[in-house]
Amino acid sequence: MNSRVDVTAEAAELLRRLRVMHGPLMFHQSGGCCDGSAPMCYLAGEFRVGGQDVRLAELQIDGIAEPIGFWMSLSQFEYWSHTHLTVDAVPGRGGGFSLESPEGMRFLIRSRLFTDDEAAALPAVVGGNEI
């Protein structure tokens, strides 16, 4: 089965540092207002997800015991459902309340379209339900 979301080595290293400092983590993909389309990193459960959010992935990072959930609003997923997302980390300051901001780094999304074969192998996502 294909993954909808992956992380770069740089993002994984930053996530390991954030996990040590803060505890279990989660992502919610920003909808584009104040933070553009940045993936926002929070303490697990700190961002309240609801029936109009979908969990796209449970990211398994070496050195982190628990998976990191990656969430997005259902309405945004309708636009991005054909897209593979890669979380990257680069120097700079992002906006908002994402945990990496004080570290002088920011998470960003790199994306590409799924091939027809990849898309056919993906599980369906239902609004408000985890995949």
C-alpha positions, 0 to 999 in steps of 0.5 A: 500500500502506498503512503499518502505522507512521508517525511524527509531526513531533515524533518525526521531529525527535527521531529526527534528533537521536538519529541524529546522537548515536548512529548508526543506530537501530531500534525495538522495541515494548515488550510492556507490562511495565516500560515499558508499551506504549512504543516503545523506541528503540535503536542498530540491532542493539542489541536482539536480535530473533529468530524470534518478532519481526516487522518491521512497518515500515522508517521513512523519515525525512527527513534520515536516510540509512538506514531505521529498522526497527520491530519487535514480538513476534509474540504482541503483533502478533497483538493489534495486527495490526488497528491502525495505529501512530503514533510520537509524542514528548512531553516527559517521562521514559520508563522503560527503556533507550530512547535518548531518555530522557536528552533529557527526551522519551519516545516513545509510540504513538498508534493507530487501527483500520484501515478494512476497505479499509486492512486488505485492502491490507496485506501479510501478516506471518509470524512471524520474517520481515520484511515 
